[in-house]
Amino acid sequence: MRPLLPLACAAILAAPLAADAPAPKAASAKLCTTCHTTAADNFRGHFDNLAPKAHSFQLKIDDRVEILRYDAATLKVVTPEPAANAEAGLKSIAKGHEVRVQYAEKDGVKTAVAVFAKPPVKLAASETIAVDELQKLVAMGPEKGKYFLFDSRPAPRFMEGAIPTAVNLPFPAFDKNVDKLPADKGALVIFYCSGKTCNMSPGSLAKAKKLGYTNAKVFVEGIPAWTKKAHGVLSPASMKAAYLDTQTPLVVLDARPAADAAKGFIKGSVAADPAKMADLLKTFPSAKLKPPVVVVDRTGGEAAKAVATDLVKAGYVGVNVLTGGFQAWQAAALPVETGTLAAKATFVPKPRPGSISPAEFTKVADLAPAQRGAVILDVRNPDETKNGVIKGALAIPEPQLLARLSELPKGQPVICHCSTGLRAELAYHLLKEKGFEVRFLPTEITIIDSGEFTID
């Protein structure tokens, strides 16, 4: 093991923790405010992580996280499909699903009283269009298929990838953009948004009907269903805004002949010969990671579409073809690199805020406690810690953390871990709220009685 100076350790811990002035806390995610108001003692956001051992769950409200405790004996959980009990109901809610949480607060601890998972929208069959039917229309194109397709999501979501031929008409700005609708009010007009529970496309439908459109429909399953069956598209400007400017990791595949790519390509591009996709897929990042993929050819033509289609068939979602291809990228005067395309695709997901990598954690934990310059906080339950803790670690079960803050040494950074990363992240948010310099290990860790550990 290579020694690490305490100052270097402190740098590892503090690097991502530049303090910003705290922003006012919203009770509702911005997306939820499009269609809903939020009563006092309620939150609206997206269900994140559930930690049954800590009787807690995380609710994401845009860029922040709320920690909510619950008592399984008294909690009310309402889901589209009734569950046997409250805990089963919570487990049935998918990560990212929109929920409303009614809570009570005492001594700074928020306890969920009721959780309402957003149900699917209800529309008449005559007002909807199925994915297979929409695919047929898109394959024909608007002129031959005689349709107009509108994406009701906000512009930032549209920029991440949209259904081919769609025009962005965000529901929140619908009234200001009615000029995008066709003059013929008998034309087939189709709206879609973020899926079965999203109200933006049904809201657009209602507005269109009020304007006199008689053949308007909603693709209720929306972009989640589309990306499971077909690729999307994005423009060079959208790719820059949604991924490059935000430093969001993605995989760029270049489907052009090697001779063309040698003259210039998008930074980080990987060679993707449409005839050799089977070989590329052997070493491609796991579909479980859901890597965003943009496929580029000369003009956004058949080569890129073939590569994208093979990826979708292999189980990848979020696959998009660059509209206009490399020619459009150059025409937009966006950065171009020369040299050799990468032969293998790699993808490292963007770390969760406050997380520490397994390598960094190991460097700190392998030091003698006095040399760490930080406190390793084990937030597992006593029945787990009795089997072993990292040498010098402080053990405080996550549910007891707020009541035992005085046990944490003052002025030292804190690194939290549990067994899976879920309770460690809960602890991270609680301590961050109290002003601690804190990070957490987001992965599984196994510790034996000697204090030795293995990170999965």
C-alpha positions in Angstrom: 0.0 0.0 0.0 1.3 3.4 -0.9 1.3 6.0 1.9 -1.0 9.0 1.5 -0.3 12.2 3.4 -3.2 13.5 5.5 -3.2 16.8 3.6 -3.6 14.8 0.3 -6.4 12.9 2.0 -8.1 16.1 2.9 -7.8 17.4 -0.6 -9.6 14.2 -1.9 -12.4 14.8 0.5 -12.8 18.5 0.0 -12.3 18.8 -3.8 -16.0 18.6 -4.8 -17.3 20.4 -1.7 -17.0 24.1 -2.6 -19.7 25.8 -0.6 -22.4 27.7 -2.3 -25.0 29.9 -0.7 -28.0 27.7 0.1 -30.8 28.2 -2.3 -34.4 28.5 -1.1 -36.0 25.1 -0.7 -38.9 24.4 -3.0 -41.6 21.9 -1.9 -42.2 20.8 -5.5 -40.0 19.8 -8.4 -40.2 22.3 -11.2 -41.7 19.8 -13.6 -44.5 19.1 -11.1 -45.4 22.8 -10.9 -46.4 22.6 -14.6 -49.6 20.8 -13.7 -49.9 20.8 -9.9 -49.9 23.0 -6.8 -48.5 21.7 -3.5 -50.2 22.1 -0.2 -48.4 22.8 3.1 -46.7 19.8 4.7 -46.5 18.1 1.3 -43.7 17.5 -1.2 -43.9 16.7 -4.9 -40.9 15.1 -6.6 -39.4 11.9 -7.8 -39.0 8.7 -5.7 -35.4 7.9 -5.4 -33.8 5.4 -3.0 -35.6 3.2 -0.5 -33.8 2.1 2.7 -36.1 -0.4 4.5 -33.5 -1.1 7.2 -33.5 2.6 8.1 -37.2 3.0 7.5 -36.4 5.9 5.2 -36.6 6.9 1.6 -35.2 9.7 -0.5 -37.3 12.1 -2.6 -35.6 14.1 -5.3 -36.9 17.6 -5.8 -34.8 18.8 -8.8 -31.2 19.0 -7.6 -31.8 18.4 -3.9 -32.9 15.4 -1.9 -35.3 15.2 1.0 -35.0 12.4 3.6 -38.3 11.0 4.9 -38.7 8.5 7.7 -41.7 6.3 7.8 -43.5 3.9 10.2 -44.6 0.9 8.2 -47.5 0.3 10.6 -49.1 3.7 10.1 -47.9 4.9 6.7 -50.5 5.1 3.9 -49.2 4.2 0.4 -51.4 4.7 -2.6 -50.1 3.1 -5.8 -51.9 2.3 -9.2 -51.8 -1.4 -8.3 -52.8 -1.9 -4.6 -50.1 -3.5 -2.5 -50.3 -5.9 0.5 -48.9 -3.4 2.9 -47.1 0.0 3.1 -43.6 -1.4 2.7 -44.6 -3.5 -0.3 -46.2 -0.4 -1.8 -43.0 1.6 -1.4 -41.0 -1.2 -3.0 -43.3 -1.2 -6.0 -42.7 2.5 -6.8 -40.0 2.7 -9.5 -37.0 5.0 -9.0 -37.8 8.3 -10.7 -41.6 7.9 -10.5 -43.4 11.1 -9.6 -45.0 11.0 -6.1 -46.7 13.3 -3.6 -45.7 12.9 0.0 -47.6 14.2 3.0 -45.4 14.5 6.0 -45.2 15.6 9.6 -42.1 17.3 11.0 -40.9 17.1 14.6 -37.5 18.1 16.0 -36.2 18.5 12.4 -37.2 15.0 11.4 -39.7 14.6 8.6 -41.9 11.5 8.8 -44.0 10.5 5.8 -47.7 10.1 6.7 -48.9 9.2 3.2 -47.2 8.6 -0.2 -49.2 8.9 -3.4 -47.7 7.5 -6.5 -48.9 9.3 -9.6 -51.4 7.1 -11.5 -51.4 6.8 -15.3 -53.4 9.4 -17.3 -56.8 8.4 -18.5 -57.9 9.2 -22.0 -60.5 7.8 -24.4 -59.2 5.2 -26.8 -60.2 7.5 -29.7 -57.8 10.1 -28.2 -54.7 7.8 -28.2 -52.3 6.3 -30.6 -50.2 3.1 -30.0 -46.4 2.9 -30.4 -46.7 0.5 -33.4 -49.0 2.8 -35.3 -46.8 5.8 -34.5 -43.7 3.9 -35.8 -45.4 3.3 -39.1 -46.2 7.0 -39.5 -42.7 8.1 -38.5 -41.3 5.6 -41.1 -43.4 7.3 -43.8 -42.6 10.8 -42.6 -45.0 13.7 -42.1 -45.7 14.4 -45.7 -46.6 10.9 -46.8 -48.0 9.9 -43.4 -50.0 13.2 -43.2 -49.4 13.8 -39.5 -47.9 16.5 -37.2 -45.9 15.2 -34.2 -45.3 17.5 -31.2 -43.1 16.8 -28.1 -44.8 18.5 -25.1 -41.8 18.2 -22.8 -39.7 21.2 -21.8 -36.8 22.1 -24.2 -34.0 20.6 -22.0 -35.7 17.2 -22.2 -36.3 17.5 -25.9 -32.7 18.3 -26.5 -31.6 15.0 -24.9 -33.3 13.2 -27.7 -36.7 13.1 -29.4 -38.9 11.0 -31.6 -37.8 11.5 -35.3 -39.9 14.2 -37.1 -41.1 15.7 -33.8 -41.3 19.5 -33.2 -40.8 20.8 -29.6 -44.0 22.5 -28.4 -43.6 22.5 -24.6 -46.9 22.4 -22.7 -45.9 25.2 -20.3 -45.4 27.5 -23.4 -48.2 26.1 -25.5 -50.2 29.3 -25.7 -47.2 31.3 -26.9 -46.4 28.8 -29.7 -49.7 27.9 -31.3 -48.3 29.1 -34.6 -46.4 25.8 -34.7 -49.7 24.0 -35.1 -50.9 23.2 -38.6 -53.4 25.6 -40.2 -55.6 22.6 -41.1 -57.6 21.9 -38.0 -58.7 18.5 -39.3 -55.1 17.3 -39.7 -53.8 14.4 -37.5 -52.0 16.1 -34.7 -50.1 13.9 -32.2 -48.6 14.9 -28.8 -46.3 13.0 -26.5 -44.3 13.6 -23.4 -42.5 11.6 -20.6 -44.8 8.6 -20.3 -48.0 7.2 -18.9 -48.2 9.4 -15.8 -47.1 12.7 -17.5 -49.9 15.2 -17.9 -48.2 17.5 -20.4 -49.3 15.8 -23.6 -52.9 15.3 -22.4 -52.8 19.0 -21.4 -51.7 19.9 -24.9 -54.5 17.7 -26.3 -57.1 19.6 -24.3 -55.7 23.0 -25.5 -55.6 21.8 -29.1 -59.3 20.7 -28.9 -60.3 24.1 -27.5 -58.6 25.7 -30.5 -60.8 23.5 -32.8 -58.5 20.7 -33.8 -60.7 17.6 -34.4 -58.2 14.9 -35.0 -55.7 15.3 -32.1 -54.3 12.3 -30.3 -51.8 11.5 -27.5 -49.0 8.9 -27.6 -49.6 8.1 -24.0 -46.6 5.8 -23.4 -44.3 8.6 -24.6 -40.6 8.8 -24.9 -39.9 5.9 -22.5 -41.8 3.4 -24.7 -40.4 4.8 -27.9 -36.7 4.4 -26.8 -37.3 0.8 -26.0 -38.4 0.1 -29.6 -36.6 2.6 -31.8 -33.9 5.3 -31.8 -34.5 9.0 -31.4 -32.8 12.0 -32.9 -31.1 15.2 -31.8 -29.5 18.1 -33.5 -25.9 19.2 -33.2 -27.0 22.2 -31.1 -29.1 19.9 -28.8 -26.2 17.5 -28.4 -23.9 20.4 -27.4 -26.4 21.9 -24.9 -27.7 18.7 -23.4 -24.4 16.7 -23.1 -21.2 18.6 -23.9 -22.1 21.9 -22.1 -23.3 20.0 -19.0 -20.4 17.5 -19.1 -22.9 14.7 -19.1 -21.2 11.4 -20.0 -22.2 9.8 -23.3 -21.0 7.4 -26.0 -20.5 8.9 -29.5 -20.3 6.3 -32.3 -19.0 7.2 -35.8 -20.5 5.1 -38.5 -18.6 6.7 -41.4 -15.9 4.9 -43.4 -12.5 5.1 -41.7 -11.1 7.3 -44.5 -13.8 9.9 -43.9 -13.4 9.8 -40.1 -9.7 10.3 -40.4 -10.3 13.8 -41.8 -12.1 14.9 -38.6 -14.6 13.6 -36.0 -16.4 14.6 -32.8 -14.2 14.3 -29.7 -14.3 10.9 -28.0 -15.9 9.2 -31.0 -15.7 5.4 -31.3 -15.5 3.6 -34.7 -18.8 1.8 -35.4 -18.8 -0.1 -38.7 -22.5 -1.0 -39.4 -21.3 -4.4 -40.7 -19.4 -5.2 -37.6 -21.8 -4.3 -34.8 -21.7 -7.8 -33.3 -18.0 -7.3 -32.5 -18.6 -3.8 -31.1 -21.4 -5.0 -28.8 -19.1 -7.7 -27.3 -17.2 -5.0 -25.4 -19.9 -2.3 -25.3 -20.8 -0.8 -21.9 -23.6 -2.7 -20.1 -27.2 -1.8 -21.1 -27.9 -1.7 -17.3 -25.9 1.5 -17.2 -28.2 3.1 -19.7 -25.5 5.0 -21.5 -26.7 7.8 -23.7 -25.6 7.1 -27.2 -25.3 9.4 -30.2 -24.6 7.8 -33.6 -23.0 9.9 -36.3 -22.6 9.3 -40.0 -22.1 11.7 -42.9 -25.6 13.1 -43.1 -27.7 11.3 -40.4 -28.6 8.7 -43.0 -28.9 4.9 -43.2 -25.5 4.0 -41.7 -26.2 5.8 -38.5 -29.8 4.4 -38.4 -28.5 0.9 -38.9 -26.1 1.2 -36.0 -28.7 2.8 -33.8 -31.3 0.1 -34.6 -28.8 -2.7 -33.7 -28.2 -1.0 -30.3 -31.9 -0.7 -29.6 -32.4 -4.4 -30.5 -29.6 -5.3 -28.1 -31.6 -3.6 -25.2 -30.1 -0.1 -25.2 -32.4 2.9 -24.5 -31.5 6.5 -25.1 -29.9 5.9 -28.5 -30.1 8.8 -30.9 -29.0 9.6 -34.4 -27.4 13.0 -35.0 -29.7 14.9 -37.3 -27.7 16.0 -40.4 -24.7 13.9 -39.3 -21.1 15.1 -39.3 -21.9 17.6 -42.1 -24.4 19.4 -39.8 -21.9 19.3 -36.9 -19.3 21.0 -39.1 -21.8 23.5 -40.5 -22.6 24.5 -36.9 -18.9 25.3 -36.4 -18.7 22.9 -33.5 -15.3 21.4 -32.3 -13.7 18.7 -34.5 -10.7 16.5 -33.7 -8.4 14.6 -35.9 -6.4 11.4 -35.4 -7.7 7.9 -34.9 -11.2 6.9 -33.7 -11.3 4.8 -30.5 -11.9 1.1 -31.1 -13.8 0.4 -27.9 -16.6 2.3 -26.2 -16.4 3.1 -22.5 -18.9 4.8 -20.2 -18.6 6.0 -16.7 -21.8 7.3 -15.2 -21.8 10.7 -13.7 -21.2 10.3 -9.9 -24.1 11.0 -7.6 -23.5 14.3 -5.7 -21.4 13.8 -2.7 -20.1 10.3 -3.6 -16.6 9.1 -3.2 -15.1 6.5 -5.5 -14.2 3.1 -4.3 -10.5 3.8 -5.1 -10.6 7.1 -3.1 -12.4 5.4 -0.2 -9.9 2.6 -0.1 -6.9 5.0 -0.1 -8.3 6.7 3.0 -9.5 3.6 4.8 -6.2 1.8 4.3 -4.4 4.5 6.3 -4.0 4.3 10.1 -6.9 6.1 11.7 -4.7 8.9 13.0 -3.4 9.6 9.4 -6.7 9.7 7.6 -7.6 13.3 8.3 -11.2 12.2 8.2 -13.8 10.2 10.1 -15.1 7.0 8.6 -18.7 6.7 9.7 -20.4 3.3 9.6 -24.2 3.9 9.6 -25.2 0.2 9.5 -27.4 -1.3 12.2 -25.9 -3.0 15.3 -26.8 -6.5 14.0 -24.5 -5.8 11.0 -21.6 -4.0 12.7 -21.2 -6.7 15.3 -19.7 -8.8 12.5 -16.9 -6.3 11.9 -16.1 -2.6 11.3 -13.3 -0.9 9.6 -10.5 -0.2 12.0 -11.0 3.2 13.7 -14.4 3.7 12.2 -17.2 5.3 14.2 -20.4 3.3 14.2 -23.7 5.2 14.5 -26.9 3.6 12.9 -28.3 6.0 10.4 -31.7 6.3 12.2 -29.9 7.5 15.3 -27.6 10.0 13.5 -29.4 13.2 14.2 -29.6 12.4 17.9 -25.9 11.6 18.2 -24.3 14.4 16.1 -22.2 15.4 19.2 -20.2 12.1 18.8 -18.8 13.2 15.5 -15.3 14.9 15.9 -15.6 18.6 15.1 -13.7 20.0 12.2 -13.0 16.7 10.4 -14.5 15.6 7.1 -16.8 12.6 7.3 -17.0 9.6 4.9 -20.2 7.6 5.4 -20.7 4.0 4.4 -23.2 1.2 5.0 -23.5 -2.1 3.2 -25.1 -1.0 -0.1 -24.7 2.8 -0.3 -28.4 3.6 0.3 -28.2 4.4 4.0 -24.8 6.0 3.5 -26.4 8.5 1.1 -29.2 9.2 3.6 -26.6 10.0 6.2 -24.7 12.2 3.7 -27.8 14.3 3.1 -28.6 14.6 6.8 -25.0 15.6 7.7 -24.7 18.0 4.7 -27.9 19.7 6.0 -26.2 20.2 9.3 -23.2 21.8 7.8 -20.7 18.9 7.9 -18.1 18.3 5.2 -19.2 14.9 4.1 -19.1 12.3 1.4 -20.5 8.8 1.0 -19.5 5.4 -0.5 -22.3 4.6 -3.1 -21.4 0.9 -3.6 -21.6 -2.4 -1.7 -19.0 -3.1 0.9 -18.4 -6.3 2.9 -16.5 -6.1 6.2 -15.2 -9.0 8.2 -14.4 -9.3 11.9 -10.7 -8.2 11.4 -11.8 -4.9 9.9 -10.7 -5.9 6.4 -13.2 -5.0 3.6 -14.1 -5.7 0.0 -15.8 -3.2 -2.2 -18.0 -4.8 -4.9 
